[in-house]
Amino acid sequence: MHPVHSGGCHCGQLRYQFGAPLSDIAHCHCSDCRRTTGGILTTWLTVPLASFQWLSGTPHSYASTATCLRSFCPNCGAQLTLFSQLSPHSLDISVATLDHPEQAPADRHIWVQRRLSWLQVDPQLPEEAQEQIL
């Protein structure tokens, strides 16, 4: 059995949990993540979709591309998850929304072809020009 991890939005209206290892964690440098989160990069954790459940609240969703659905809090606007039809059995969770984000360091960079030229974060990690679906 995997440890249970939890998290939620800034205002507390949305809470979630999942029972999966903290692995497949990537700093994403794509412009979609920058514009939807307001951050210069977003760090995502990928888990099996079946391991995830909402504990409280109902998120709103936004189709940011033809294949990606992003879930966010309707009250505070925090983006929590990203579902991609390209990987229908998994779900990406924003590491920043975990109760203990310090336990989930990134293991790679994705979409570095879109990285801001002045940004240097974890330069020792492997990089992918786009993203390789694992």
N, C-alpha and C positions, 0 to 999 in steps of 0.2 A: 504494500500500500504506500502511495506517495503522500508526502506531507501536504496539508491543506494550507493554501496561501489565500490572503484576502486583501481587499482594497476598496477604494471608492472615490467619489468625486470630492471636490473642495467643500461643498456645502453639506455633504453627508446624506443627501437625498437618495443617491444611488450607492449600493453596496454589492459586492460580488465576492465569490470565492471559486477556487479551482484546486483540484487534487492532481497535480502534475509537477514534475521536476522543473526547477528554474534553469532552463537551458534554451538554446537557440535564441540568443539575445543579441539584437543588432541595433547599432546607431544608424538611423535612416537619414539620408541627406537630401531626399527628393523635395522638390518644390511643393508638391501636394501636402506633405507633412508639415512643412514650414507654414504654409498658408492656413491650414486647418487648425494648427495648434498655437500659432503665434510664436513658436520657438525656432531657434536656428538649426535644430535637429530634434528628432524624436527617437527615443530608445524603446524598441518593441520586444516583447517576450512572446514567443509562439507556444501555444498549448493545444492539446487535442480539444476540439470543440465539445466533445462529450464530457470533458472534465470540468467545464465551466458552468456556473449558474449565477443568476442574479438573485441576491438575497432580499433586497428592498428597492423600491422605486421602479419606474419604467423608463428606460432611456428613449430618446428620440434618435432617429437615424438619418444619415445623409449619404446619398450615393455620390461619392467624390469622383468616381470614374464609372465606366460601363461595367466594371467587374468588382469594384470595392465599395463596401458599405461601412461607414464610420458611425459609431454610437457615441452619444454625448449626453450630458445632463441637461434637461430642459430648463433647469433653474440657474445653475452657475456656468454652464457652457463647457465644462471640462470634458475633453475627449477621452474616452476610456478604452474602446476597442475598435478593431478594424477586421472586417471579414472580407476575404477575397474569394471569388468564385474559382480562381485559379488553384486554390488550395482548400476545397470545400470541407475537409475534415479537421481543419485547424482554425484557430482564432488568435489574432495578435492583440495583446494587452499592453497598454502604455505603462512602462515600468514606473513612471513618475506617480501613477495612481495606486501603486502597491502600498500596503501599510508599512512594509519594510523594504523600500527600494534599494537600500544598501546591500541587500542579500542577492541582488541581481545585476552584477557587472556585465557589461557588453562583452561579447566574444568576437565581434566582427563589425565592419562598416559595410553598408549597402548603399547603392545609388551614389557612389562617390563621384561619378561624372557630373553630378549636380551640386556637389559640395561647394560651399562658399569658399572662395580662394583664401580668405584670411583666417579660416577656422582650423585649428589644430587640436584635436581631441583624441586621446589614446592612439598615438601614432604607431605603436607596436602591434596593433591588431591587424589581421588580414582585411583586405579590401576587395569589394566586388563592384565593378563598373555599374551594374544594375543590381539585380537580386537573383540569386540562384534559388529556385524553389526546392526546399529540402524534402 
